[in-house]
Amino acid sequence: MMTVSDLPAQIESIRHFNRFYTRQIGVLEEGLLNSPYSLTEARIIYELAHHEQATATELANELKLDAGYLSRILRDFVKRGLIDKQPSETDGRQTVLSLTEAGQKAFALLNSRSRNQIEAMLNELSVADQNRLIESMHTIQSLLGSAPERSVPYLLRPHQPGDMGWVVERHGVLYNSDYGWDETFEGLVAEIVGAFIKHFDPKYERCWMAEMNGEIVGSVFVVKKTDEIAKLRLLIVDPKARGLGIGKRLVDECIRFARQKGYRKMTLWTNNVLLAARGIYKAAGFKLVEEEPHHSYGHDLVGETWEVEL
Ligand SMILES: CC(C)(COP(=O)(O)OP(=O)(O)OC[C@H]1O[C@@H](n2cnc3c(N)ncnc32)[C@H](O)[C@@H]1OP(=O)(O)O)[C@@H](O)C(=O)NCCC(=O)NCCS
């Protein structure tokens, strides 16, 4: 066993590894993953997609970036329509940054390309070698004192191909297991998402999908009811991701979006048995304006209309 460190040789080994791995994952190319973004820009987009709200100071600390360099990138992002800057509600001196719809789309593309790239790399290896690789990476991270994962490891992104199937399937399965609703409800959800895709007006309508550890765990939709009224639909969070604030965040995003688009009111239809959802709507300022008993999905239910002025 070597007890005296051969430092120069070790330094060379690490530099060799760095040269190899940066080439392996393609970060040397001008645009990362064939995108128009450099590695630093893509990393900033990634951070913004994972923060509910972030200030430039937080980003600079998180990524160890020079404040001047970061602020030039952020100015360029504003010009390219990728981010919005708003004064912080809690601290007027700070500006809060968030991805615009175009920014979220840019993130979704980078995210799926990055996932595909790593998947292709792993597919070249046996399962045993994949495990060795991951363990070795964990060893590197822990030896170099990597920071623990952030406490809310989820992100929101716009819908993409395949998502509507998830929305229909999860509504069908979860409302059946939680409330015993039959498959006519799943059929209704299929009609709603079908109409959403068919008539989608990206300027005034949105769908957010929540992802955790690369898996879809939630959804919500804003659809245009009239020029003045937006409708919130199909809020759902998979049981494995409940209680983390994702449901509340999805509703907050809907309200923020509807305000931005100039709607005057947001409405939604729900049922009195959906207690957790009612709590979220109430906390977000919605008021119950109408109740109506109905027999649907194999049950006697009380439908409720809730509204909030924007
Ligand atoms: C409603 C739903 C989306 C909430 O998702 P979530 O990610 O767990 O929500 P959050 O973590 O943001 O918040 C959950 C809140 O509900 C509260 N809650 C959970 N279960 C509850 C219940 N049975 N009764 C009342 N409140 C409840 C939690 O205490 C929490 O409130 P708090 O932040 O004040 O503590 C999820 O429960 C769900 O998918 N339900 C089934 C589908 C549904 O009802 N959709 C609404 C259609 S109108």
Ligand as a Chemical Component Dictionary entry (heavy atoms), coordinates in Angstrom:
data_LIG
# 
_chem_comp.id                   LIG 
_chem_comp.type                 NON-POLYMER 
_chem_comp.pdbx_formal_charge   0 
_chem_comp.three_letter_code    LIG 
# 
loop_
_chem_comp_atom.comp_id 
_chem_comp_atom.atom_id 
_chem_comp_atom.alt_atom_id 
_chem_comp_atom.type_symbol 
_chem_comp_atom.charge 
_chem_comp_atom.model_Cartn_x 
_chem_comp_atom.model_Cartn_y 
_chem_comp_atom.model_Cartn_z 
_chem_comp_atom.pdbx_ordinal 
LIG C1  C1  C 0 -55.010 17.843 -3.476 1  
LIG C2  C2  C 0 -53.609 17.374 -3.779 2  
LIG C3  C3  C 0 -53.278 17.777 -5.203 3  
LIG C4  C4  C 0 -52.627 18.026 -2.806 4  
LIG O1  O1  O 0 -51.329 17.713 -3.192 5  
LIG P1  P1  P 0 -50.069 17.873 -2.201 6  
LIG O2  O2  O 0 -48.863 18.017 -3.035 7  
LIG O3  O3  O 0 -50.070 16.800 -1.184 8  
LIG O4  O4  O 0 -50.409 19.261 -1.500 9  
LIG P2  P2  P 0 -49.498 20.145 -0.553 10 
LIG O5  O5  O 0 -48.382 19.318 -0.017 11 
LIG O6  O6  O 0 -49.180 21.404 -1.249 12 
LIG O7  O7  O 0 -50.504 20.548 0.593  13 
LIG C5  C5  C 0 -51.293 19.618 1.178  14 
LIG C6  C6  C 0 -52.101 20.372 2.222  15 
LIG O8  O8  O 0 -53.307 19.662 2.377  16 
LIG C7  C7  C 0 -53.448 19.298 3.734  17 
LIG N1  N1  N 0 -54.151 18.027 3.758  18 
LIG C8  C8  C 0 -53.706 16.827 3.385  19 
LIG N2  N2  N 0 -54.696 15.916 3.529  20 
LIG C9  C9  C 0 -55.768 16.604 3.982  21 
LIG C10 C10 C 0 -57.099 16.250 4.331  22 
LIG N3  N3  N 0 -57.529 15.003 4.212  23 
LIG N4  N4  N 0 -57.919 17.223 4.764  24 
LIG C11 C11 C 0 -57.525 18.503 4.863  25 
LIG N5  N5  N 0 -56.284 18.901 4.553  26 
LIG C12 C12 C 0 -55.423 17.953 4.123  27 
LIG C13 C13 C 0 -52.044 19.203 4.236  28 
LIG O9  O9  O 0 -52.009 19.331 5.640  29 
LIG C14 C14 C 0 -51.406 20.389 3.540  30 
LIG O10 O10 O 0 -51.738 21.617 4.170  31 
LIG P3  P3  P 0 -50.626 22.491 4.971  32 
LIG O11 O11 O 0 -49.605 22.885 3.955  33 
LIG O12 O12 O 0 -51.416 23.640 5.475  34 
LIG O13 O13 O 0 -50.125 21.562 5.997  35 
LIG C15 C15 C 0 -53.490 15.820 -3.614 36 
LIG O14 O14 O 0 -53.899 15.482 -2.328 37 
LIG C16 C16 C 0 -54.303 15.055 -4.623 38 
LIG O15 O15 O 0 -53.842 14.784 -5.715 39 
LIG N6  N6  N 0 -55.553 14.677 -4.272 40 
LIG C17 C17 C 0 -56.407 13.930 -5.139 41 
LIG C18 C18 C 0 -56.829 14.729 -6.328 42 
LIG C19 C19 C 0 -57.651 15.937 -5.985 43 
LIG O16 O16 O 0 -58.363 15.996 -5.010 44 
LIG N7  N7  N 0 -57.542 16.962 -6.863 45 
LIG C20 C20 C 0 -58.331 18.157 -6.771 46 
LIG C21 C21 C 0 -59.311 18.160 -7.879 47 
LIG S1  S1  S 0 -60.451 19.498 -7.766 48 
# 
loop_
_chem_comp_bond.comp_id 
_chem_comp_bond.atom_id_1 
_chem_comp_bond.atom_id_2 
_chem_comp_bond.value_order 
_chem_comp_bond.pdbx_ordinal 
LIG C1  C2  SING 1  
LIG C2  C3  SING 2  
LIG C2  C4  SING 3  
LIG C2  C15 SING 4  
LIG C4  O1  SING 5  
LIG O1  P1  SING 6  
LIG P1  O2  DOUB 7  
LIG P1  O3  SING 8  
LIG P1  O4  SING 9  
LIG O4  P2  SING 10 
LIG P2  O5  DOUB 11 
LIG P2  O6  SING 12 
LIG P2  O7  SING 13 
LIG O7  C5  SING 14 
LIG C5  C6  SING 15 
LIG C6  O8  SING 16 
LIG C6  C14 SING 17 
LIG O8  C7  SING 18 
LIG C7  N1  SING 19 
LIG C7  C13 SING 20 
LIG N1  C8  SING 21 
LIG N1  C12 SING 22 
LIG C8  N2  DOUB 23 
LIG N2  C9  SING 24 
LIG C9  C10 SING 25 
LIG C9  C12 DOUB 26 
LIG C10 N3  SING 27 
LIG C10 N4  DOUB 28 
LIG N4  C11 SING 29 
LIG C11 N5  DOUB 30 
LIG N5  C12 SING 31 
LIG C13 O9  SING 32 
LIG C13 C14 SING 33 
LIG C14 O10 SING 34 
LIG O10 P3  SING 35 
LIG P3  O11 DOUB 36 
LIG P3  O12 SING 37 
LIG P3  O13 SING 38 
LIG C15 O14 SING 39 
LIG C15 C16 SING 40 
LIG C16 O15 DOUB 41 
LIG C16 N6  SING 42 
LIG N6  C17 SING 43 
LIG C17 C18 SING 44 
LIG C18 C19 SING 45 
LIG C19 O16 DOUB 46 
LIG C19 N7  SING 47 
LIG N7  C20 SING 48 
LIG C20 C21 SING 49 
LIG C21 S1  SING 50 
# 
